[in-house]
Every structure is written in C-alpha cells, then in structure tokens.
C-alpha cells in the first residue's frame, strides 16, 4: 500500500452503525448499505 492509498483510507469515515463499512456520507451519517436496510414506513405505497 502506498502512502497515497493509506491517506485515502484514513479520509474515509467508518459507518456510525458499526457495520464495519465506510460511509459515503460527507457528514458522517450511515453508509448507503445501512440506509438500504432501513424500512421506510409508507414508502411501499409508491411502488408499483
């Protein structure tokens, strides 16, 4: 691993849900995978 790669990894924030993944949220919120697992009440009414 190069120093540049190590710095990129250091810049990635861990997901606050404790899943072990890094979050894509620039504000440090849950990662996309955790958001995908959250049930959205009422959202299913918009699905065909």
C-alpha positions as CSV (number, residue, x, y, z in Angstrom):
1,X,0.0,0.0,0.0
2,X,1.3,3.4,-1.0
3,X,1.2,6.4,1.2
4,X,-1.4,7.9,-1.1
5,X,-3.6,4.9,-0.7
6,X,-3.2,4.9,3.1
7,X,-4.2,8.6,3.2
8,X,-7.3,7.9,1.1
9,X,-8.3,5.1,3.6
10,X,-7.7,7.5,6.5
11,X,-10.0,10.0,4.9
12,X,-12.9,7.5,4.8
13,X,-15.1,7.6,7.9
14,X,-16.4,4.4,9.4
15,X,-20.2,3.9,9.4
16,X,-21.6,5.0,12.7
17,X,-23.9,2.0,12.7
18,X,-20.9,-0.3,13.4
19,X,-21.3,-2.4,10.3
20,X,-17.6,-2.2,9.6
21,X,-18.1,-0.4,6.2
22,X,-17.0,3.2,5.5
23,X,-19.7,5.8,5.0
24,X,-20.2,7.7,1.7
25,X,-21.9,10.5,3.7
26,X,-19.7,13.6,3.9
27,X,-21.3,14.4,7.2
28,X,-20.5,11.1,8.7
29,X,-24.0,9.5,8.5
30,X,-24.8,5.8,7.9
31,X,-23.4,4.2,4.8
32,X,-25.6,3.5,1.8
33,X,-25.9,-0.2,2.6
34,X,-27.2,0.6,6.1
35,X,-29.7,3.1,4.6
36,X,-30.9,0.4,2.2
37,X,-31.7,-1.9,5.1
38,X,-33.8,0.6,6.9
39,X,-37.6,0.1,6.5
40,X,-39.3,3.2,5.2
41,X,-42.8,3.3,6.5
42,X,-45.3,4.5,3.8
43,X,-42.7,4.2,1.1
44,X,-44.2,1.0,-0.3
45,X,-47.4,2.8,-1.3
46,X,-45.3,4.5,-4.1
47,X,-44.0,1.2,-5.5
48,X,-46.0,-0.4,-8.4
